[in-house]
């Protein structure tokens, strides 16, 4: 399975101390250089920075450049989202992990299968990797990371209300 990620899921999962779920769910995850720079270089000292560098060193998070810059959607030029979308297209990825609403819409338009950070947590619960979703969502939100479709995701796993 080929999985590409944007920065937001890495940051959100790091804030919840759950980045390793990506490895447990998907084995290897690929990120473009701009995403690595955004999280591990420009984000030094912030959530995700150190743990992303460690995951790259461990080899399960892999940085791979986009070969064909024409695959970067014009409206996302120069962004991590744009590189992630282009890399997913180039690699014919099975899945792209992305939160930005406009980027998700572009993924849908390009027929790229995407998951939000919240949906990753739900998948981890369904896979038996975590017991409950709500405490993780609440921890992420307490650290300033919003969960798209919060109520619907909790309903999907029987944790609402």
Secondary structure, 3 states (H helix, E strand, C coil): CCEEECHHHHHHHHHCCCCHHHHHHHCCEEECHHHHHHHHHCCCCCCCHHHHHHHHHHCCEEECCCCCHHHCCHHHCCCHHHHHHHHHHHHCCCEEECCCHHHHHHHHHCCCCEECHHHHHHHHHHCCCCCCCHHHHHHHHHCCCCCCCHHHHHHHCCCCC
